[in-house]
Amino acid sequence: MDYTNLGRTGLQVSRLCLGCMSFGAPDRGNHPWTLDEEASRPLIRRSIEAGINFFDTANVYSDGTSEEIVGRALRDFATRDDVVIATKVHGAMRPGPNGRGLSRKAILAEIDASLRRLGTDYVDLYQIHRWDPTTPIDETLAALDEVVRSGRARYVGASSMYAWQFAKALFLADRHGWSRFVSMQDHYNLLQREEEREMLPLCADQGIGVIPWSPLARGRLTRPWDDQTERSATDAFGRSLYGSDAGDRAIVDRVGEVADGHGVPRAQVALAWVLHQPVVTAPIVGVTRPEHLDDALAALQVSLDASEFAALAEPYRPHPIAGFA
């Protein structure tokens, strides 16, 4: 496993981040395809044994049970100082007007709740899951700064938003001397490349670590276009991200052609493409079977040449931005 700095921080993270949305009680939240604790633990353990030290979850994943499962597994299989735990805040965790969002009240309540579920005194990276239009961003930033200064988080990061919003947040943090976002968790893969227009150049300029979510496009890049899985059949959010665009079908076909040329599964090629992007720190990969982890690890060794990059990129057409909600 290779390791790299998260942006311009000194924090060393593995080149793959294990996404933990796949782990959680199937009867909690809106992800019936998640793995329960018994099925989750061997995958987390294998990830650690393979050298992955970076784990990303969120308070809303399976109604908090993802954090609980991940926290127990990391305590059993790793030393706390050897792993980088990231979680997120924003989504609804309880009924009522203050049960979600990025207000000072919500952030200070939710960081403590996440720490209890994870069974740790601090998280390494505390991220805002989305932009909150109902809360002034300076209130959010001041509350996050307090979380860092109190020792409950080492760094703060952000997720999908417009580049102008991210630039505003960075400016305000610098102006007030607050903890600055060090990472951007954005929606980026071969089927959704709109971040290349503004967000990725901004991150490169500002030294922000980029940890894309859904690098395999919810699995659409790993199988023939018309094939479905149990998850894709029940994943309403995933269907909102990827439609029936003819260019998308062509990209999926190109991934298959390049994969056949290398004699590897499609997932390895699609993930290798993301890993080859200079601004990307560590794609966030979700796994529900051992072969998913095997493909992710193997992708680190897949080398694509210029003609393959061109073939994979050529069918792409501009898309509406997806995943900000």
Rosetta blueprint (number, residue, H / E / L):
1 M L
2 D L
3 Y E
4 T E
5 N E
6 L L
7 G L
8 R L
9 T L
10 G L
11 L L
12 Q E
13 V E
14 S E
15 R L
16 L L
17 C E
18 L E
19 G E
20 C L
21 M L
22 S L
23 F E
24 G L
25 A L
26 P L
27 D L
28 R L
29 G L
30 N L
31 H L
32 P L
33 W L
34 T L
35 L E
36 D L
37 E H
38 E H
39 A H
40 S H
41 R H
42 P H
43 L H
44 I H
45 R H
46 R H
47 S H
48 I H
49 E H
50 A L
51 G L
52 I L
53 N L
54 F E
55 F E
56 D E
57 T L
58 A L
59 N L
60 V L
61 Y H
62 S H
63 D H
64 G H
65 T H
66 S H
67 E H
68 E H
69 I H
70 V H
71 G H
72 R H
73 A H
74 L H
75 R H
76 D H
77 F H
78 A L
79 T L
80 R H
81 D H
82 D H
83 V L
84 V E
85 I E
86 A E
87 T E
88 K E
89 V E
90 H L
91 G L
92 A L
93 M L
94 R L
95 P L
96 G L
97 P L
98 N L
99 G L
100 R L
101 G L
102 L L
103 S L
104 R H
105 K H
106 A H
107 I H
108 L H
109 A H
110 E H
111 I H
112 D H
113 A H
114 S H
115 L H
116 R H
117 R H
118 L H
119 G L
120 T L
121 D L
122 Y L
123 V E
124 D E
125 L E
126 Y E
127 Q E
128 I E
129 H L
130 R L
131 W L
132 D L
133 P L
134 T L
135 T L
136 P L
137 I H
138 D H
139 E H
140 T H
141 L H
142 A H
143 A H
144 L H
145 D H
146 E H
147 V H
148 V H
149 R H
150 S L
151 G L
152 R L
153 A E
154 R E
155 Y E
156 V E
157 G E
158 A E
159 S E
160 S L
161 M L
162 Y L
163 A H
164 W H
165 Q H
166 F H
167 A H
168 K H
169 A H
170 L H
171 F H
172 L H
173 A H
174 D H
175 R H
176 H H
177 G L
178 W L
179 S L
180 R L
181 F E
182 V E
183 S E
184 M E
185 Q E
186 D L
187 H E
188 Y L
189 N E
190 L L
191 L L
192 Q E
193 R L
194 E H
195 E H
196 E H
197 R L
198 E L
199 M H
200 L H
201 P H
202 L H
203 C H
204 A H
205 D H
206 Q H
207 G L
208 I L
209 G E
210 V E
211 I L
212 P L
213 W E
214 S L
215 P L
216 L L
217 A H
218 R H
219 G H
220 R H
221 L H
222 T H
223 R L
224 P L
225 W L
226 D L
227 D L
228 Q L
229 T L
230 E H
231 R H
232 S H
233 A H
234 T H
235 D L
236 A H
237 F H
238 G H
239 R H
240 S H
241 L H
242 Y L
243 G L
244 S L
245 D L
246 A H
247 G H
248 D H
249 R H
250 A H
251 I H
252 V H
253 D H
254 R H
255 V H
256 G H
257 E H
258 V H
259 A H
260 D H
261 G H
262 H H
263 G L
264 V L
265 P L
266 R H
267 A H
268 Q H
269 V H
270 A H
271 L H
272 A H
273 W H
274 V H
275 L H
276 H L
277 Q L
278 P L
279 V L
280 V E
281 T L
282 A L
283 P L
284 I E
285 V E
286 G E
287 V L
288 T L
289 R L
290 P H
291 E H
292 H H
293 L H
294 D H
295 D H
296 A H
297 L H
298 A H
299 A H
300 L L
301 Q L
302 V L
303 S L
304 L L
305 D L
306 A H
307 S H
308 E H
309 F H
310 A H
311 A H
312 L H
313 A H
314 E L
315 P L
316 Y L
317 R L
318 P L
319 H L
320 P L
321 I L
322 A L
323 G L
324 F L
325 A L
